[in-house]
Amino acid sequence: MADNDNQEILLHVEHLKKYFPVRNKETLMAVDDVSFDICKGETMGLVGESGCGKTTCGRTIIGLYRATGVEYKGKNVTKLDGKDKQWFKKNAQMIFQDPYASLDPRMTVGDIIAEGMANFNLYPNPKEREKRVQELLALVGLNKEHAGRFPHEFSGGQRQRIGIARALAVAPEFIICDEPISALDVSIQAQVVNLLMKLQRELKLTYLFIAHDLSMVKHISDKVGVMYMGHIVEMAASDELYSNPMHPYTKALLSAIPVPDPEIERGKTVLPIERSINCRNCSKKHKLNPVSP
């Protein structure tokens, strides 16, 4: 975790929106008016139920979906072109949720990791590039011999390490981690999170860590945003959010975290997650409103 007092804002997201057309000419507001800042060296956690818009938010920021209102180092990402667009793509990378679907099964591990280097003309000498691939494999806890193998020869945890090495290949500053542990065995999840934290310290990385495991998010994040139906309803420092949640949705999420004690688990109350609330003034139902940071 980082001490971010007076540090520069690396990523500025303002009024981010991403709508999808659905049947009957309706519109799905997957991300609706989301704003936040991430400082250099910081990890921001983004939590919420499946379908709340976390992944869409990350994909829109990185440019996989057309974005609105994203600035990186003071530059509007949506208006970048040419060398400036390449500059952003090199500096912002993504680790995907599914380590089975995100790696090309027809390519060797070495080619997968080296592909980004080729795209950005890094290490043009083949021997230098091969050496760099081996260094990256060692950095994520794999052997240099693994470079000649194919993704199907690896376990899920090893594949995710390959995905991390691929993201690091172009020396980015900012990485979006899109639920990087949700598809892994519980015994492997802590190893991958500890690896990400180690890499952050050594390489001075900045993370947007998207997850639905609130315990793991608390472990890795400096601050946490809680997302609900396309909105960020609460944003606070990690310790503050977990010790003093303000929004009813946040309280409901935290109440659902399992406790490793059968007696406590049996006696605790899991709060219901309300999809809407009754307005005291007009007896109508309205969406839950965000809590200001």
Backbone bond lengths (Angstrom), bond angles and torsions (degrees), N, CA, C in turn:
res aa  C-N    CA-C-N  psi(-1)  N-CA   C-N-CA  omega(-1)  CA-C   N-CA-C  phi
1 M - - - 1.446 - - 1.528 110.10 -
2 A 1.322 114.62 156.23 1.460 118.83 -172.03 1.506 111.42 -115.06
3 D 1.316 115.21 150.96 1.467 121.95 170.27 1.523 106.36 -95.38
4 N 1.342 116.83 105.97 1.449 120.56 -167.47 1.518 114.45 -106.47
5 D 1.339 117.91 19.58 1.450 120.25 176.35 1.526 109.40 -61.91
6 N 1.336 115.09 127.86 1.462 121.83 176.48 1.527 113.46 62.61
7 Q 1.324 118.21 18.01 1.452 119.60 177.10 1.518 110.11 -86.81
8 E 1.325 115.61 159.09 1.456 119.98 -178.04 1.524 110.86 -72.50
9 I 1.319 114.94 148.20 1.462 120.97 175.64 1.518 107.90 -81.73
10 L 1.319 116.05 118.09 1.462 120.32 -178.78 1.528 110.43 -83.82
11 L 1.328 116.42 -44.92 1.462 120.90 -178.23 1.523 109.20 -124.67
12 H 1.316 115.99 126.91 1.464 121.90 177.93 1.522 108.32 -119.89
13 V 1.311 116.53 116.07 1.463 122.38 178.96 1.524 107.84 -111.43
14 E 1.323 116.59 124.03 1.465 120.61 -176.55 1.524 109.86 -133.53
15 H 1.314 115.72 120.95 1.470 122.76 177.19 1.533 111.81 52.88
16 L 1.313 116.19 43.63 1.463 121.33 179.76 1.524 109.82 -68.16
17 K 1.327 115.83 131.77 1.462 121.20 179.21 1.523 109.89 -135.73
18 K 1.323 114.88 143.56 1.458 120.08 171.29 1.522 107.99 -147.33
19 Y 1.328 115.02 112.17 1.457 121.69 -179.16 1.525 109.39 -110.99
20 F 1.321 115.86 145.13 1.457 121.44 177.18 1.534 109.38 -121.92
21 P 1.329 117.11 133.81 1.470 118.54 174.49 1.530 110.24 -72.28
22 V 1.314 116.84 137.62 1.462 121.72 177.14 1.525 107.93 -125.60
23 R 1.318 115.54 -178.56 1.461 119.31 -174.40 1.533 111.68 -62.90
24 N 1.346 114.60 162.25 1.471 122.52 -178.88 1.525 112.08 61.23
25 K 1.344 115.33 28.10 1.467 121.74 175.57 1.532 112.52 60.27
26 E 1.319 115.97 26.50 1.458 120.08 176.67 1.526 109.67 -92.09
27 T 1.320 116.41 168.86 1.460 122.19 -178.21 1.521 110.01 -125.85
28 L 1.323 115.62 129.17 1.462 120.98 174.76 1.520 108.67 -93.06
29 M 1.314 117.00 116.71 1.467 121.50 -179.88 1.529 108.18 -89.92
30 A 1.343 116.53 80.31 1.458 121.77 -174.78 1.524 111.57 -65.70
31 V 1.323 116.89 -41.91 1.470 122.75 174.19 1.520 106.24 -129.30
32 D 1.317 116.52 123.38 1.465 119.92 -171.04 1.526 110.56 -133.35
33 D 1.335 115.54 100.41 1.465 122.41 173.54 1.538 111.86 63.09
34 V 1.327 115.65 56.88 1.465 122.17 179.51 1.523 109.64 -98.66
35 S 1.334 116.72 132.41 1.468 121.81 179.52 1.525 110.02 -136.73
36 F 1.330 116.89 136.65 1.462 122.06 173.49 1.523 109.01 -169.35
37 D 1.335 115.88 164.53 1.466 123.15 175.15 1.524 109.01 -121.78
38 I 1.335 115.71 146.50 1.462 121.21 172.06 1.523 107.51 -124.77
39 C 1.326 116.71 123.56 1.459 121.47 -179.93 1.521 110.71 -83.00
40 K 1.300 115.29 158.35 1.457 121.00 179.70 1.529 110.25 -62.08
41 G 1.335 116.60 131.48 1.451 122.29 179.67 1.510 114.62 84.31
42 E 1.330 117.28 2.54 1.456 122.63 -174.90 1.530 110.73 -98.33
43 T 1.325 116.02 156.06 1.457 121.77 169.59 1.513 108.45 -116.67
44 M 1.329 115.57 120.53 1.458 120.27 173.95 1.516 108.37 -105.33
45 G 1.328 116.41 125.72 1.446 121.06 175.05 1.519 110.27 -89.31
46 L 1.327 115.63 143.36 1.465 121.28 176.66 1.522 107.08 -127.60
47 V 1.334 116.67 114.59 1.462 121.01 -172.60 1.524 110.74 -122.98
48 G 1.324 114.27 163.19 1.454 121.09 178.53 1.513 109.62 155.86
49 E 1.314 116.23 172.16 1.460 121.04 179.51 1.526 111.38 -66.54
50 S 1.328 116.28 163.79 1.456 120.76 170.93 1.529 108.89 -61.49
51 G 1.330 115.45 133.40 1.457 119.97 179.95 1.509 115.35 90.92
52 C 1.332 117.60 2.33 1.469 119.18 -177.51 1.529 112.28 -82.54
53 G 1.344 118.32 -11.77 1.466 120.89 177.57 1.513 114.86 112.65
54 K 1.341 118.39 6.70 1.477 120.89 -176.68 1.529 111.63 -61.41
55 T 1.331 116.11 -53.48 1.466 120.05 -177.37 1.517 111.25 -65.30
56 T 1.328 117.25 -40.85 1.466 120.39 177.52 1.521 110.91 -60.17
57 C 1.320 116.53 -38.14 1.466 120.88 176.94 1.528 110.45 -60.55
58 G 1.334 116.68 -49.68 1.459 120.63 179.87 1.520 112.72 -62.62
59 R 1.332 116.78 -43.94 1.466 120.55 -179.97 1.522 112.27 -66.18
60 T 1.316 116.75 -33.35 1.464 119.91 178.40 1.518 110.99 -70.81
61 I 1.332 116.43 -40.17 1.470 120.35 178.16 1.521 111.01 -61.09
62 I 1.321 116.70 -43.76 1.470 120.56 -174.95 1.527 112.05 -76.32
63 G 1.351 116.66 -16.31 1.455 119.92 177.19 1.510 115.15 104.28
64 L 1.337 118.66 4.99 1.461 120.40 176.18 1.523 110.60 -70.53
65 Y 1.327 116.40 -28.03 1.454 122.71 167.48 1.526 107.07 -116.07
66 R 1.296 116.59 151.60 1.469 120.44 -179.95 1.526 109.50 -63.46
67 A 1.310 116.22 127.23 1.467 121.63 -171.59 1.516 112.14 -101.73
68 T 1.332 114.32 158.98 1.464 121.62 169.77 1.524 107.90 -132.78
69 G 1.297 117.34 133.42 1.461 120.87 171.90 1.516 115.30 73.02
70 V 1.338 117.92 43.68 1.465 121.08 177.06 1.517 108.90 -120.69
71 E 1.334 116.35 125.64 1.460 121.30 175.46 1.515 109.35 -119.87
72 Y 1.337 115.82 135.92 1.462 121.96 176.33 1.515 107.80 -123.35
73 K 1.339 115.53 117.33 1.465 121.49 -175.43 1.529 111.08 54.07
74 G 1.330 115.94 40.23 1.455 121.45 176.28 1.510 115.56 81.89
75 K 1.340 118.82 -0.91 1.460 121.86 -179.73 1.522 110.10 -104.51
76 N 1.321 116.38 134.81 1.458 122.02 178.62 1.526 109.33 -71.90
77 V 1.326 116.06 112.05 1.469 121.38 -174.40 1.521 111.30 -62.34
78 T 1.330 117.43 -35.23 1.464 120.82 -175.14 1.528 112.71 -68.83
79 K 1.333 116.60 -18.76 1.466 119.87 -176.97 1.524 113.07 -106.33
80 L 1.333 116.98 5.70 1.454 119.99 -179.35 1.526 110.68 -76.05
81 D 1.315 115.79 145.24 1.467 120.54 172.91 1.519 109.03 -148.92
82 G 1.317 116.11 168.26 1.449 120.99 177.41 1.514 113.22 58.67
83 K 1.333 116.08 -130.76 1.467 121.51 -177.41 1.520 112.23 -64.58
84 D 1.342 116.70 -35.00 1.462 119.19 179.87 1.526 111.15 -65.35
85 K 1.323 117.37 -37.67 1.459 120.89 178.61 1.524 110.30 -67.26
86 Q 1.325 116.07 -41.09 1.463 120.45 176.28 1.522 111.11 -63.14
87 W 1.324 116.24 -37.68 1.467 121.59 178.38 1.521 110.52 -60.50
88 F 1.340 117.07 -44.43 1.464 119.95 179.32 1.524 110.80 -66.52
89 K 1.326 117.22 -43.63 1.464 120.56 -178.49 1.530 111.35 -61.69
90 K 1.331 116.50 -34.59 1.464 119.69 179.06 1.519 111.24 -72.20
91 N 1.319 116.69 -37.41 1.457 120.50 -173.89 1.520 113.93 -85.43
92 A 1.324 117.56 -17.35 1.466 121.58 179.96 1.519 109.25 -121.31
93 Q 1.320 116.62 117.58 1.463 122.00 -178.63 1.526 110.06 -124.05
94 M 1.338 115.59 172.35 1.463 120.26 -175.54 1.524 110.66 -137.61
95 I 1.322 115.92 138.24 1.464 122.72 170.66 1.521 106.08 -106.00
96 F 1.322 117.19 122.96 1.456 121.40 -170.99 1.523 111.84 -89.27
97 Q 1.331 114.06 161.13 1.460 121.17 -174.65 1.523 112.92 -67.57
98 D 1.309 116.78 -45.49 1.472 120.97 -172.13 1.521 110.51 -98.84
99 P 1.330 118.62 105.59 1.469 120.08 -178.83 1.525 112.47 -71.32
100 Y 1.325 117.28 -10.49 1.463 120.49 178.88 1.525 111.25 -86.62
101 A 1.337 117.34 -36.45 1.462 121.45 -176.61 1.522 113.37 -91.76
102 S 1.323 118.00 -18.48 1.467 120.46 -172.61 1.521 113.97 -89.43
103 L 1.341 117.51 -5.31 1.466 121.13 178.82 1.527 109.59 -112.29
104 D 1.323 116.90 131.80 1.463 121.80 -179.28 1.527 109.44 -68.03
105 P 1.335 118.59 117.19 1.467 120.36 -176.40 1.521 113.72 -68.49
106 R 1.346 117.80 -14.21 1.469 120.61 -178.65 1.519 112.71 -90.37
107 M 1.337 116.76 -6.48 1.464 120.53 -177.59 1.515 110.39 -107.52
108 T 1.323 116.37 147.18 1.460 119.60 173.56 1.526 109.02 -73.38
109 V 1.314 115.64 162.49 1.458 120.81 179.11 1.529 110.98 -59.39
110 G 1.323 115.85 -41.07 1.459 119.55 179.04 1.519 112.12 -60.64
111 D 1.339 117.02 -42.29 1.461 120.98 179.24 1.526 111.61 -68.09
112 I 1.341 116.26 -36.73 1.466 120.43 178.90 1.526 110.55 -61.66
113 I 1.330 116.14 -45.96 1.467 120.35 -178.28 1.526 111.08 -71.13
114 A 1.330 116.36 -36.12 1.469 120.30 -176.18 1.523 113.10 -79.81
115 E 1.329 117.71 -13.64 1.469 120.21 -175.52 1.528 111.53 -59.23
116 G 1.346 117.14 -43.58 1.456 119.93 179.09 1.522 112.04 -64.01
117 M 1.322 116.27 -38.55 1.465 119.76 178.16 1.525 110.58 -60.69
118 A 1.345 116.19 -40.92 1.464 120.02 179.36 1.526 110.99 -66.10
119 N 1.328 116.50 -40.48 1.465 120.37 -178.77 1.522 112.31 -62.70
120 F 1.337 116.25 -33.87 1.468 120.43 -178.16 1.530 112.23 -104.50
121 N 1.324 115.53 11.75 1.469 121.51 176.72 1.523 112.59 57.24
122 L 1.333 115.84 43.01 1.453 121.62 176.75 1.519 109.34 -97.64
123 Y 1.305 116.74 142.61 1.460 122.14 -179.72 1.534 110.85 49.60
124 P 1.337 118.07 63.21 1.474 120.79 -176.68 1.526 113.54 -63.23
125 N 1.330 116.59 -25.77 1.463 119.40 177.03 1.530 109.40 -73.44
126 P 1.351 118.20 124.90 1.473 121.05 -176.60 1.520 113.93 -56.37
127 K 1.331 116.68 -37.87 1.463 119.42 -179.75 1.526 110.99 -68.88
128 E 1.338 116.83 -39.69 1.468 120.46 177.06 1.528 110.71 -64.31
129 R 1.341 115.90 -40.17 1.463 119.84 179.93 1.526 110.65 -66.20
130 E 1.317 116.06 -41.44 1.467 119.78 178.15 1.528 111.08 -63.28
131 K 1.319 115.68 -40.61 1.466 120.03 177.84 1.519 111.02 -63.47
132 R 1.340 116.66 -39.86 1.460 120.53 179.90 1.533 111.10 -66.96
133 V 1.324 116.81 -38.15 1.463 120.69 176.82 1.526 109.96 -60.84
134 Q 1.320 116.80 -43.13 1.465 120.83 179.18 1.528 111.15 -64.53
135 E 1.340 116.89 -38.29 1.464 120.86 177.57 1.532 111.02 -63.80
136 L 1.324 116.78 -40.85 1.459 121.05 179.68 1.525 111.37 -67.24
137 L 1.334 116.69 -39.30 1.464 120.18 177.03 1.528 110.41 -61.57
138 A 1.321 115.96 -43.10 1.467 119.58 178.29 1.527 111.04 -65.47
139 L 1.337 116.44 -35.27 1.459 121.33 -178.43 1.529 112.05 -63.71
140 V 1.340 116.09 -33.26 1.470 119.80 -178.89 1.526 112.21 -98.77
141 G 1.328 117.59 9.26 1.458 120.54 173.75 1.508 115.63 89.34
142 L 1.349 117.80 23.46 1.461 121.59 176.52 1.525 109.49 -114.98
143 N 1.321 116.49 169.86 1.465 121.72 -178.47 1.522 110.91 -96.63
144 K 1.313 116.15 153.82 1.465 120.03 -179.86 1.524 112.15 -63.90
145 E 1.343 117.11 -25.87 1.458 120.79 178.28 1.530 112.06 -65.18
146 H 1.330 116.45 -21.04 1.463 120.61 -178.49 1.523 111.91 -68.76
147 A 1.322 118.17 -16.16 1.469 121.30 -176.53 1.521 112.11 -60.85
148 G 1.325 117.60 -30.29 1.462 120.68 -177.16 1.517 114.31 -89.87
149 R 1.317 118.12 2.10 1.466 121.30 -178.19 1.523 111.36 -96.92
150 F 1.337 114.80 169.83 1.456 121.15 -179.60 1.529 110.05 -105.19
151 P 1.351 117.50 156.69 1.471 120.47 -175.14 1.531 114.90 -54.75
152 H 1.355 118.37 -33.89 1.460 119.47 -176.65 1.529 112.89 -67.09
153 E 1.333 116.98 -11.53 1.463 120.79 -179.56 1.528 112.43 -87.00
154 F 1.333 117.28 3.65 1.458 120.71 -174.92 1.523 111.23 -119.02
155 S 1.330 114.98 157.49 1.466 121.50 173.80 1.525 109.65 -76.73
156 G 1.335 116.74 171.31 1.461 120.48 179.47 1.516 112.70 -60.58
157 G 1.338 116.66 -42.88 1.459 120.11 179.41 1.516 112.18 -64.07
158 Q 1.337 116.77 -39.84 1.460 120.19 178.16 1.524 110.92 -67.12
159 R 1.325 116.47 -38.73 1.466 119.60 178.68 1.528 110.64 -63.68
160 Q 1.321 116.47 -38.49 1.460 117.95 178.84 1.523 110.59 -67.21
161 R 1.306 117.89 -34.37 1.465 120.72 174.76 1.534 110.62 -63.77
162 I 1.330 116.36 -36.89 1.472 120.27 175.79 1.525 109.59 -64.05
163 G 1.340 116.38 -41.39 1.462 120.11 177.18 1.516 112.11 -62.11
164 I 1.324 116.74 -37.31 1.471 120.97 177.00 1.526 110.22 -66.44
165 A 1.338 116.54 -42.86 1.465 120.35 178.39 1.526 110.99 -62.25
166 R 1.321 116.28 -39.90 1.473 120.00 177.85 1.530 110.82 -61.65
167 A 1.340 116.73 -42.65 1.462 120.16 179.18 1.522 111.82 -64.10
168 L 1.338 116.54 -34.87 1.465 120.93 -178.33 1.523 113.12 -80.09
169 A 1.321 117.91 -12.54 1.472 121.71 -170.88 1.517 113.24 -60.26
170 V 1.343 117.45 -30.26 1.467 119.91 -177.13 1.526 111.66 -102.12
171 A 1.342 116.68 15.82 1.469 122.97 176.68 1.524 112.55 55.42
172 P 1.344 118.18 58.79 1.463 120.24 179.57 1.524 111.75 -76.90
173 E 1.326 115.21 165.16 1.467 121.78 173.00 1.529 111.13 -99.49
174 F 1.332 115.92 -30.52 1.462 122.02 -172.47 1.528 109.53 -125.96
175 I 1.338 116.25 131.06 1.464 120.64 -179.90 1.524 109.29 -129.72
176 I 1.323 115.85 130.11 1.463 121.58 172.15 1.529 107.28 -92.69
177 C 1.315 115.89 117.91 1.467 121.85 178.79 1.521 107.57 -99.93
178 D 1.325 116.35 101.44 1.462 121.19 -174.83 1.529 110.28 -90.95
179 E 1.316 116.55 92.40 1.462 123.30 -178.01 1.532 110.94 44.30
180 P 1.329 117.25 57.99 1.469 120.55 -172.71 1.520 114.15 -69.98
181 I 1.352 117.93 -9.44 1.463 119.36 -176.91 1.521 113.29 -118.04
182 S 1.339 117.60 -4.55 1.469 119.39 -171.96 1.525 112.69 -67.30
183 A 1.335 118.14 -26.06 1.462 120.83 -178.61 1.535 112.26 -93.10
184 L 1.334 116.85 5.93 1.455 120.72 -174.60 1.528 111.52 -104.89
185 D 1.337 115.73 157.77 1.460 120.83 173.78 1.526 109.35 -61.82
186 V 1.318 115.26 149.49 1.466 119.98 -179.25 1.520 111.26 -57.86
187 S 1.324 117.44 -36.47 1.466 121.23 -178.81 1.524 112.34 -65.65
188 I 1.342 116.80 -21.77 1.468 121.17 -177.66 1.522 111.60 -97.08
189 Q 1.323 117.25 -22.73 1.461 120.94 -174.10 1.521 112.63 -58.16
190 A 1.324 117.04 -46.61 1.465 120.54 -178.78 1.529 111.12 -63.30
191 Q 1.340 117.03 -36.06 1.471 120.38 178.90 1.531 110.42 -62.14
192 V 1.328 116.76 -44.01 1.466 120.51 -178.02 1.527 110.50 -68.11
193 V 1.333 117.47 -41.74 1.470 120.38 178.72 1.524 110.65 -64.29
194 N 1.322 117.45 -43.04 1.470 120.31 177.41 1.521 111.33 -62.96
195 L 1.336 116.87 -36.26 1.461 120.82 176.40 1.529 110.23 -63.69
196 L 1.323 117.41 -44.18 1.465 120.78 179.37 1.524 111.20 -61.96
197 M 1.322 117.28 -40.47 1.460 121.06 179.07 1.529 111.08 -67.16
198 K 1.317 116.21 -39.06 1.473 120.87 178.10 1.529 110.29 -64.36
199 L 1.325 116.51 -44.53 1.462 120.69 179.23 1.527 111.12 -64.40
200 Q 1.321 116.49 -36.10 1.466 119.66 178.86 1.526 111.01 -63.09
201 R 1.330 116.07 -43.37 1.467 119.37 179.03 1.522 111.34 -65.04
202 E 1.322 116.77 -44.06 1.462 120.78 -173.89 1.529 112.73 -74.97
203 L 1.345 117.06 -36.57 1.462 121.14 -172.83 1.532 113.11 -106.94
204 K 1.350 116.61 3.70 1.475 121.52 178.60 1.529 111.17 57.63
205 L 1.318 116.84 49.06 1.457 122.22 -176.74 1.526 111.25 -88.65
206 T 1.322 115.05 159.93 1.457 123.41 174.07 1.525 107.49 -120.37
207 Y 1.342 117.03 135.26 1.460 120.64 -175.27 1.525 111.95 -122.07
208 L 1.333 115.02 144.46 1.463 122.91 156.34 1.523 104.65 -109.15
209 F 1.331 116.29 110.61 1.469 121.54 -172.94 1.527 108.77 -105.14
210 I 1.338 115.56 106.70 1.455 122.17 -178.01 1.528 108.92 -95.56
211 A 1.332 117.19 129.62 1.462 120.20 -177.62 1.510 110.29 -164.22
212 H 1.336 115.36 164.10 1.460 119.40 171.19 1.523 111.49 -113.83
213 D 1.328 117.53 -1.80 1.461 122.35 175.22 1.532 108.27 -86.19
214 L 1.329 116.37 98.51 1.457 120.09 -173.24 1.522 113.08 -65.63
215 S 1.340 117.51 -32.03 1.462 120.17 178.88 1.518 111.25 -64.55
216 M 1.337 116.48 -42.55 1.460 120.55 -179.44 1.525 110.92 -69.81
217 V 1.326 116.91 -36.49 1.461 120.56 179.08 1.529 110.48 -63.41
218 K 1.327 116.92 -40.62 1.463 120.46 177.87 1.527 110.81 -61.63
219 H 1.321 116.42 -36.35 1.461 121.85 -177.19 1.526 112.48 -66.21
220 I 1.337 116.69 -35.93 1.464 119.50 -170.90 1.532 113.42 -104.29
221 S 1.344 118.02 -19.04 1.467 120.26 -167.25 1.525 113.81 -97.08
222 D 1.330 115.10 148.16 1.462 121.79 170.96 1.519 110.47 -84.05
223 K 1.314 115.76 -40.11 1.463 120.80 175.72 1.522 107.87 -140.76
224 V 1.334 115.52 160.13 1.462 120.73 -174.42 1.518 109.68 -133.30
225 G 1.335 115.71 134.06 1.455 121.99 171.42 1.516 108.86 -107.83
226 V 1.320 116.00 134.07 1.465 121.67 179.43 1.523 108.07 -102.52
227 M 1.330 116.09 123.75 1.459 120.88 -175.11 1.520 110.34 -108.69
228 Y 1.328 114.24 136.62 1.463 120.96 -178.17 1.523 109.16 -143.72
229 M 1.333 116.91 118.08 1.465 122.86 176.34 1.534 112.21 50.69
230 G 1.343 115.54 45.85 1.456 120.33 175.75 1.510 115.94 86.84
231 H 1.336 117.78 -4.52 1.467 121.78 -179.18 1.527 109.93 -115.71
232 I 1.324 116.98 152.05 1.462 121.11 165.61 1.531 106.32 -90.50
233 V 1.333 115.70 112.99 1.460 119.97 -174.92 1.519 112.81 -93.22
234 E 1.347 116.32 -18.21 1.467 119.11 178.16 1.517 109.51 -154.62
235 M 1.326 115.78 140.20 1.463 122.31 177.94 1.524 108.08 -138.71
236 A 1.331 116.31 127.99 1.465 119.27 -179.09 1.520 109.45 -159.85
237 A 1.336 115.80 164.98 1.466 120.27 171.42 1.520 108.78 -57.75
238 S 1.307 115.91 148.53 1.464 120.72 -172.63 1.526 112.74 -54.33
239 D 1.328 117.17 -53.05 1.467 120.58 -178.16 1.522 111.62 -62.02
240 E 1.336 116.13 -39.63 1.462 120.78 -178.71 1.530 111.09 -66.12
241 L 1.324 116.77 -41.86 1.455 119.93 -178.11 1.524 111.37 -63.24
242 Y 1.329 116.26 -41.25 1.462 119.89 -176.15 1.531 112.19 -78.21
243 S 1.325 116.65 -28.75 1.469 118.87 -178.97 1.523 112.48 -89.60
244 N 1.356 116.55 -26.23 1.458 119.10 -176.35 1.529 110.92 -143.79
245 P 1.336 117.75 65.98 1.471 119.95 179.26 1.521 110.60 -65.97
246 M 1.338 116.44 141.93 1.456 120.80 -175.79 1.528 112.70 -105.30
247 H 1.312 116.74 -34.60 1.461 119.82 -174.35 1.526 110.93 -89.54
248 P 1.340 118.41 141.59 1.467 119.89 -179.52 1.527 113.46 -59.56
249 Y 1.321 117.78 -31.91 1.468 120.24 178.37 1.533 110.62 -68.05
250 T 1.343 116.45 -41.46 1.463 120.63 176.92 1.526 110.40 -62.11
251 K 1.317 116.36 -43.30 1.462 120.48 179.31 1.530 110.58 -61.54
252 A 1.332 116.59 -39.70 1.461 120.46 179.63 1.527 110.92 -66.07
253 L 1.330 117.48 -41.75 1.463 120.72 178.23 1.531 111.37 -62.48
254 L 1.335 116.13 -45.30 1.461 119.80 -178.07 1.528 111.48 -67.30
255 S 1.322 116.94 -32.74 1.467 119.47 -179.98 1.522 111.94 -68.90
256 A 1.338 116.89 -18.93 1.456 120.71 -178.30 1.528 113.18 -89.10
257 I 1.336 117.68 -3.88 1.471 119.93 179.08 1.523 108.98 -68.39
258 P 1.333 118.66 125.49 1.470 120.55 -179.97 1.528 111.81 -64.29
259 V 1.311 115.98 144.67 1.463 122.38 176.76 1.529 107.96 -108.64
260 P 1.335 118.22 129.16 1.473 120.36 -177.00 1.523 113.60 -76.82
261 D 1.309 115.87 48.12 1.464 121.90 177.19 1.525 106.85 -147.23
262 P 1.326 118.70 112.56 1.469 121.28 -174.88 1.517 113.44 -56.41
263 E 1.334 118.01 -39.08 1.463 121.22 -178.64 1.525 111.39 -64.50
264 I 1.334 115.39 -46.93 1.469 119.68 179.72 1.522 110.07 -66.92
265 E 1.331 116.39 -41.94 1.463 120.70 -177.82 1.533 111.28 -61.58
266 R 1.329 116.60 -40.51 1.464 119.84 -179.94 1.529 112.27 -67.74
267 G 1.331 115.92 -31.21 1.455 119.10 -174.69 1.512 115.32 -92.58
268 K 1.333 117.55 -10.46 1.465 118.32 -175.06 1.533 111.11 -81.46
269 T 1.310 115.39 159.43 1.458 122.34 -179.58 1.529 109.52 -107.53
270 V 1.331 116.16 123.49 1.458 121.11 175.45 1.521 108.07 -92.53
271 L 1.324 116.18 118.83 1.457 120.57 -177.31 1.520 111.09 -72.97
272 P 1.324 118.33 142.00 1.474 120.72 177.41 1.522 110.52 -71.62
273 I 1.327 116.08 148.39 1.462 121.33 176.31 1.514 107.85 -95.50
274 E 1.317 115.49 111.92 1.458 120.65 -178.54 1.525 109.78 -83.83
275 R 1.319 115.90 131.08 1.463 120.47 176.65 1.526 111.20 -80.18
276 S 1.301 116.03 -23.27 1.463 120.90 177.18 1.516 107.65 -154.38
277 I 1.306 116.39 165.18 1.461 120.34 179.00 1.530 109.67 -127.59
278 N 1.294 115.89 151.78 1.462 120.32 178.40 1.524 110.26 -78.39
279 C 1.323 116.51 132.87 1.459 121.25 175.63 1.529 108.99 -78.28
280 R 1.293 116.92 125.48 1.454 120.43 -177.87 1.530 111.87 -67.06
281 N 1.333 115.94 -26.23 1.465 119.33 -173.65 1.525 113.44 -86.18
282 C 1.358 117.64 -32.97 1.465 118.55 -172.49 1.519 113.53 -127.67
283 S 1.341 118.62 5.62 1.463 124.87 178.05 1.527 113.83 60.62
284 K 1.355 117.06 19.82 1.458 121.02 176.63 1.528 109.62 -101.16
285 K 1.337 115.56 164.15 1.460 120.68 178.03 1.526 109.57 -96.67
286 H 1.340 115.95 136.22 1.457 121.80 179.51 1.519 109.78 -132.49
287 K 1.344 115.53 157.71 1.468 119.23 174.16 1.518 110.67 -63.93
288 L 1.320 115.08 152.87 1.452 119.20 174.37 1.518 109.10 -64.18
289 N 1.304 116.83 136.21 1.458 121.22 -177.60 1.513 111.33 -90.91
290 P 1.342 118.66 147.19 1.457 121.07 179.07 1.524 112.44 -63.87
291 V 1.333 114.80 151.88 1.467 121.20 172.48 1.522 106.95 -99.22
292 S 1.292 118.10 129.43 1.468 121.39 -178.07 1.524 110.06 -64.94
293 P 1.359 118.03 141.75 1.477 120.95 177.81 1.508 111.16 -60.52
